[in-house]
Amino acid sequence: MQGTVDGFSYGAVTPVAAYVMACLGAALGLRCVVRSVYNERSWKPGWLALGAASIGCGIWTMHFIAMVGFRVKESPIHYDVGLTVLSLAVAITVVGIGVFAVGYRGVSRSTLCTAGSVTGLGVAAMHYLGMAAIQLNGYIQYDIAVVALSVGIAIVAATAALWAAVSIRGFLTSLGASLVMGVAVSGMHYTGMAAVGVHLHGTTGGTFTGESPTTILLPMLIGPVIFLLLAGVVVMFDPLLVLGEGEWARTAGRQREREHERPEPRRSRQPRQSWRADRPDVPLQHPDDSAPASLFEPQPRHSREQPQGAGRRVREW
């Protein structure tokens, strides 16, 4: 018996939310990778790891937000917790492999093709590993041709993302690239979902050991969403990530020019006051000083004149 599959049980809410999270993860990841590649003073492994985690969390969050709207009308759906967590680890790991490869070796044709293929296959593995976590009264069937198409989309999207990560420097261009990447990742997901068919065992519900979608997915989504928000805070407070290195350098240069052009106020030298017992704040003037001077411009003391013949009398004595 074939089940009735509905991937949009909440209407456009889950696709739009999933797309937004995919774009957010891609945008943060791109800016972090740009920070590590084009700024020699930055801690490269840390920024690459933050970028990989941002992109991986964005892809995983997109997938499971979209899965919240997945329903089979004839059977309840539950999820295996272990496989769900493993899919998140796979997403971050495979994206990290690709990001570190292009971050350290550049975007040569061989490096880009290898890293893009590994990352794309890993993203596809994350998707179908998450689908394997589904428990229902039946089993899931796949259209092999559509599955191959979804894997191809994942490889192309991953390759384009890795190229954009080290080739695009401007903020607006990175934003546009993240929007395109969100379309590609969401397209890969829904292409894979189009290959899904459910064969039911019967009309009666079975016994499941997993958790329902709202019980497991919504709490598990809190962690990656909070991480993406924190990563967004890091990006917002780093001017090199927001403006880009070139724009930040131009802004800082203009600020320095304005500071140099600003005339310095002249300090008027006030005459030194004579010391008084009721004014201990007035410094005591040296008796050998013929003219008032500041502490930083001391006047030389006058040499005392000796009377004539004093040197001869000292020698005779």
C-alpha positions in Angstrom: 0.0 0.0 0.0 1.4 3.4 -1.0 1.3 6.2 1.5 0.3 9.8 0.8 3.4 12.0 1.2 3.0 15.7 2.0 6.2 17.7 2.2 4.4 21.1 2.8 2.0 20.4 5.7 2.6 23.9 7.1 2.4 25.6 3.7 5.1 28.0 2.8 6.3 28.5 6.4 8.8 25.7 6.5 10.3 26.2 3.0 10.8 29.9 3.6 12.3 29.4 7.1 14.6 26.7 5.7 15.8 28.9 2.9 16.5 31.8 5.3 18.6 29.5 7.6 20.5 28.2 4.6 21.3 31.7 3.4 22.3 32.8 6.9 24.7 29.9 7.3 26.2 30.5 3.8 26.6 34.2 4.4 28.4 33.8 7.7 30.6 31.0 6.4 31.6 33.0 3.3 32.6 36.1 5.4 34.6 33.9 7.8 36.5 32.2 5.1 37.2 35.6 3.4 38.6 36.8 6.7 41.0 33.9 7.0 42.2 34.0 3.4 42.8 37.7 2.8 43.9 38.8 6.3 47.4 37.5 7.1 47.2 38.6 10.8 44.1 36.5 11.5 44.1 33.1 13.1 43.4 31.0 9.9 42.4 27.6 11.4 39.9 29.3 13.8 38.2 31.4 11.1 38.1 28.4 8.7 36.6 26.2 11.4 34.0 28.9 12.3 33.1 29.2 8.6 32.8 25.5 8.1 30.6 25.1 11.2 28.4 28.0 10.0 27.8 26.5 6.6 27.3 23.0 8.0 24.9 24.2 10.6 23.0 26.2 8.1 22.6 23.2 5.7 21.6 20.9 8.6 19.1 23.4 10.0 17.6 24.0 6.6 17.1 20.2 6.1 15.3 19.6 9.4 13.2 22.7 9.3 12.0 21.5 6.0 11.4 18.0 7.5 9.1 19.5 10.2 6.6 19.9 7.3 7.0 16.3 6.1 4.0 14.1 6.8 2.7 10.7 5.7 -1.1 10.9 6.2 -1.5 7.2 6.9 1.2 6.8 9.5 2.8 8.8 12.3 6.5 9.8 11.9 9.3 9.5 14.5 13.0 10.1 14.3 16.0 8.2 15.6 18.0 10.5 17.8 21.4 9.0 17.1 21.2 9.2 13.4 19.8 12.7 13.6 22.8 13.9 15.6 25.2 11.9 13.4 23.8 13.8 10.3 24.8 17.1 11.9 28.3 15.9 12.6 28.6 14.7 9.0 27.4 18.0 7.6 30.0 20.0 9.6 32.8 17.5 8.9 32.5 17.3 5.2 32.1 21.1 4.8 35.2 21.5 7.0 37.2 19.2 4.7 36.3 21.3 1.6 36.8 24.7 3.4 40.2 23.8 4.8 41.2 22.4 1.4 40.5 25.5 -0.5 41.6 27.7 2.4 45.1 26.3 2.4 45.6 25.1 -1.2 43.6 27.7 -3.1 41.1 27.3 -5.9 43.1 25.4 -8.5 41.0 23.2 -10.7 42.1 19.9 -9.1 41.7 21.1 -5.6 38.3 22.7 -6.3 36.9 19.6 -8.1 38.1 17.2 -5.4 37.0 19.4 -2.5 33.6 20.2 -4.2 33.0 16.5 -4.9 33.8 15.4 -1.3 31.7 18.2 0.2 28.8 17.6 -2.2 28.7 13.9 -1.6 28.9 14.6 2.2 26.0 17.0 2.0 24.0 14.4 0.1 25.0 11.8 2.7 23.8 14.1 5.4 20.4 14.5 3.7 19.8 10.8 3.2 21.2 9.9 6.6 18.6 12.2 8.1 16.0 10.5 5.9 17.2 7.1 7.3 16.4 8.4 10.8 12.7 8.4 9.9 10.6 5.7 11.6 7.1 5.0 10.3 4.7 2.1 9.7 6.4 1.1 6.4 9.5 1.9 4.5 10.8 4.6 2.2 11.4 4.0 -1.5 13.6 6.2 -3.7 13.5 7.1 -7.4 17.2 6.4 -8.4 17.2 8.9 -11.2 15.9 11.7 -9.0 18.4 10.7 -6.3 21.3 11.0 -8.7 20.0 14.4 -9.8 19.9 15.6 -6.2 23.5 14.3 -5.6 24.6 16.2 -8.8 23.0 19.4 -7.5 24.8 18.9 -4.2 28.2 18.6 -5.9 27.7 21.6 -8.1 26.4 23.7 -5.2 29.3 22.7 -3.0 31.9 23.4 -5.7 30.3 26.8 -6.4 30.2 27.6 -2.6 33.9 26.7 -2.1 34.9 28.8 -5.1 32.8 31.7 -3.9 34.3 31.4 -0.4 37.9 32.2 -1.5 37.1 34.3 -4.7 34.5 36.8 -3.5 35.6 39.6 -1.2 33.0 42.3 -1.2 30.1 42.3 1.3 27.4 42.7 -1.3 28.8 40.1 -3.6 29.1 37.7 -0.7 25.5 38.4 0.2 24.4 37.7 -3.4 26.4 34.5 -3.4 24.8 33.3 -0.2 21.3 33.9 -1.6 22.3 31.7 -4.6 23.7 29.1 -2.4 20.5 29.0 -0.3 18.6 28.3 -3.5 21.0 25.6 -4.5 20.9 23.8 -1.1 17.1 24.1 -0.8 16.8 22.9 -4.4 18.9 19.9 -3.6 16.8 19.1 -0.6 13.4 19.3 -2.3 14.8 17.4 -5.3 15.8 14.6 -3.0 12.3 14.7 -1.3 10.7 14.4 -4.7 12.4 11.0 -5.0 10.6 9.7 -1.9 7.8 7.2 -1.9 6.4 5.4 1.1 5.2 1.8 1.1 3.0 1.1 4.2 2.8 -2.2 6.0 -0.8 -1.8 6.8 -3.4 0.6 8.1 -2.6 0.0 11.8 0.2 2.0 13.4 3.3 0.3 14.6 5.5 0.6 17.7 8.3 3.2 17.4 11.4 3.8 19.6 12.2 7.2 18.2 10.7 10.7 19.0 8.1 12.6 17.2 9.2 15.5 15.0 8.1 18.3 17.4 9.7 16.5 20.3 13.1 15.9 18.8 13.6 18.3 15.9 12.5 21.6 17.5 14.7 21.2 20.6 17.6 20.0 18.5 17.3 23.0 16.1 17.8 25.4 19.0 21.5 24.7 19.3 22.5 25.3 15.7 20.2 28.4 15.5 21.9 29.9 18.6 25.3 29.1 17.1 24.4 30.9 13.9 23.2 33.9 15.8 26.4 34.0 17.9 28.4 33.7 14.7 26.4 36.5 13.3 27.3 38.7 16.3 31.0 37.9 15.7 30.7 39.0 12.1 28.8 42.2 12.9 31.4 43.4 15.3 34.3 42.7 13.0 34.6 45.6 10.5 36.8 43.5 8.1 34.0 40.9 7.8 31.3 43.4 7.3 33.0 46.0 5.0 35.7 43.8 3.5 39.4 44.5 3.8 39.6 47.0 1.0 36.6 49.1 2.2 37.8 49.0 5.8 41.3 50.1 4.8 39.8 53.0 2.8 37.6 54.1 5.7 40.5 53.9 8.1 42.6 55.9 5.7 40.0 58.7 5.4 39.7 58.8 9.2 43.5 59.2 9.6 43.6 62.0 6.9 40.9 63.9 8.8 42.8 63.6 12.0 46.0 64.9 10.4 44.1 67.8 8.8 42.6 68.9 12.0 44.7 71.8 13.5 46.1 71.3 16.9 45.0 73.9 19.5 47.8 76.2 20.6 48.7 76.2 24.2 49.4 79.7 25.6 52.3 79.8 28.0 51.3 81.5 31.2 53.9 83.4 33.3 55.2 81.6 36.3 53.8 82.9 39.5 55.8 83.5 42.6 55.6 81.0 45.3 53.4 81.7 48.2 52.8 79.9 51.4 49.0 80.0 50.8 49.5 78.6 47.3 51.3 75.2 47.6 50.3 74.3 44.0 52.6 77.0 42.5 56.0 75.5 41.9 59.0 77.2 43.6 61.3 79.0 41.1 65.0 78.2 41.2 67.1 81.2 42.3 69.5 80.8 39.4 66.7 81.0 36.8 66.8 84.4 35.1 63.6 83.9 33.2 60.6 81.7 33.7 60.7 78.4 31.9 58.7 75.2 31.8 59.8 72.0 33.5 60.5 70.5 30.0 62.7 73.5 28.9 65.1 74.1 31.8 67.4 77.0 31.6 71.1 76.5 32.2 72.4 77.8 35.5 74.8 80.8 35.5 78.4 80.0 36.2 79.7 81.9 39.2 82.5 84.3 38.4 85.7 83.9 40.4 87.6 87.0 41.5 90.7 87.9 39.7 93.9 86.2 40.9 91.9 83.5 42.8 93.4 80.7 40.7 97.0 82.0 41.2 96.5 82.2 45.0 95.1 78.6 45.1 98.1 77.3 43.2 100.6 79.1 45.5 98.8 77.8 48.6 
